[in-house]
Amino acid sequence: MSAILRDAGPADAAAIAAICNHAVRHTTAIWNDTLVDEANRRDWLMARQAAGFPVLVADLGGEVAGYASYGPWRAFDGYRLTVEHSVYVGEAFRGRGHARALMQALIARARAAGLHVMVAGIEAGNAASVALHQSLGFTGDQVMREVGQKFGRWLDLRFMELRLDERPSP
């Protein structure tokens, strides 16, 4: 069964929280230690959308298999055409192409919004995420060593980027 990609709504907050919390508990994909609840994700979702940023879900017959969003990369005016994204897929749905589909839709939204660069910040040891991003045209091998920590160890952060258009100036 193919997922339907759609904009998330408040009814998706609990599923988004569950996917997020699994990543917090079990992976180094999210560098937080604090779990979130449905109200937190609903507030996050509404704030993202109010700021004009998409939150997309992969819907499999009413079940949220994954979600993706982008937001500001840095808070200074000069970075307004650059965004950083996130994409997460529930453990039971991985390996089925949902992350790729979500990313393709997110990239299309960023291009339609007139954005110039999308940045990925990936835990350097996450080979699957690095490979996915490379297959989507992201480049770059800038690694910042030991800038994070989780599960009692230091984490390296790899930055990758995708140029969304070829305009010579803003």
C-alpha positions in Angstrom: 0.0 0.0 0.0 1.3 3.4 -1.0 1.1 6.2 1.6 -0.8 9.4 0.9 1.3 12.5 1.6 -0.7 15.3 3.1 -0.4 18.3 5.3 -0.5 17.4 9.0 -3.4 18.5 11.1 -4.0 18.6 14.9 -5.4 15.1 14.8 -1.9 13.9 13.8 -0.2 15.3 16.9 -0.4 12.1 18.9 1.1 10.0 16.1 3.9 12.6 15.5 4.7 12.6 19.2 4.9 8.8 19.2 7.3 8.8 16.3 9.4 11.6 17.8 9.5 9.9 21.3 10.7 6.6 19.8 13.6 8.5 18.1 14.4 10.3 21.4 14.4 7.0 23.4 16.2 4.7 21.0 18.2 6.7 18.4 20.7 9.5 17.9 18.5 11.0 15.2 17.1 13.5 17.7 19.5 14.9 20.2 17.0 15.5 23.0 16.5 13.6 26.2 13.0 15.0 26.9 9.9 13.2 25.6 7.0 15.2 24.1 3.3 14.8 24.5 0.4 15.3 22.1 -0.2 18.9 23.3 3.5 19.8 22.7 3.4 18.4 19.1 0.1 20.1 18.4 1.6 23.4 19.5 4.7 22.7 17.4 2.6 21.9 14.4 0.4 25.0 14.7 3.5 27.2 15.2 5.2 25.7 12.2 2.2 26.2 10.0 1.5 29.7 11.3 5.0 30.7 10.3 4.4 29.3 6.8 6.4 26.1 7.1 4.9 22.8 6.0 4.5 19.7 8.2 3.8 16.7 6.0 2.7 13.2 7.0 2.8 9.9 5.2 -0.7 8.5 5.8 -1.2 4.8 5.4 -5.0 4.2 5.6 -5.3 6.6 8.5 -2.1 5.7 10.3 0.8 8.2 10.3 3.9 6.3 9.1 6.2 9.3 9.2 6.4 13.1 9.1 8.7 15.8 7.7 9.0 19.5 8.1 11.4 22.4 7.6 12.0 25.6 9.4 14.6 28.4 9.7 18.2 27.3 9.6 19.4 30.3 11.6 17.5 33.2 13.1 19.3 36.0 11.2 17.8 37.8 8.1 20.6 36.8 5.8 19.6 33.2 6.1 15.9 33.7 5.3 16.2 31.7 2.0 17.8 28.7 3.8 15.9 26.1 5.8 16.8 23.0 7.8 14.6 20.0 7.6 13.6 17.0 9.6 12.2 13.7 8.5 11.2 10.8 10.7 9.5 7.5 10.0 8.0 5.2 12.5 10.0 2.0 13.3 7.4 -0.3 11.8 7.3 1.6 8.5 11.0 2.0 7.8 12.6 0.7 4.6 9.5 1.2 2.5 10.4 4.5 0.8 8.3 6.8 3.1 11.3 9.0 4.0 12.2 9.4 0.4 8.6 10.3 -0.6 8.3 12.8 2.3 11.6 14.3 1.4 10.7 14.7 -2.3 7.4 16.4 -1.3 9.2 18.6 1.2 11.8 19.6 -1.4 9.1 20.5 -3.9 7.4 22.6 -1.3 10.7 24.4 -0.5 11.2 25.1 -4.2 7.6 26.4 -4.7 8.2 28.7 -1.7 11.2 30.3 -3.5 13.8 28.9 -1.0 17.4 28.6 -2.1 19.1 26.0 0.1 17.9 23.1 2.3 20.3 22.0 5.0 20.4 18.6 6.7 22.1 18.1 10.0 22.7 14.4 10.4 24.4 12.4 13.2 27.5 11.4 11.3 27.1 7.7 12.0 23.6 7.5 10.5 24.6 5.9 7.2 21.0 5.3 6.1 20.2 9.0 6.4 23.4 10.1 4.7 22.7 7.7 1.8 19.1 8.9 1.5 20.2 12.5 1.3 23.0 11.8 -1.2 20.4 10.0 -3.4 18.3 13.1 -3.3 21.2 15.3 -4.5 22.4 16.6 -1.1 26.1 17.2 -1.0 28.7 18.1 1.6 30.8 16.3 4.1 31.3 19.0 6.7 31.5 17.2 10.0 31.6 18.9 13.4 33.3 16.6 15.8 31.8 15.8 19.3 29.4 18.8 19.3 26.6 16.7 20.8 26.0 14.0 23.3 23.5 11.2 23.9 23.5 7.8 25.6 26.8 8.6 27.3 28.8 9.3 24.2 29.9 12.2 22.0 28.2 12.7 18.7 29.5 14.2 15.5 27.2 16.3 13.3 27.4 16.1 9.5 26.0 18.9 7.4 24.7 18.3 3.9 23.0 20.8 1.6 20.8 20.8 -1.4 20.6 23.9 -3.7 17.0 24.3 -4.6 17.5 26.6 -7.5 20.3 28.1 -9.7 19.5 31.8 -9.4 22.7 33.9 -9.5 21.6 36.3 -6.8 18.7 36.6 -4.2 
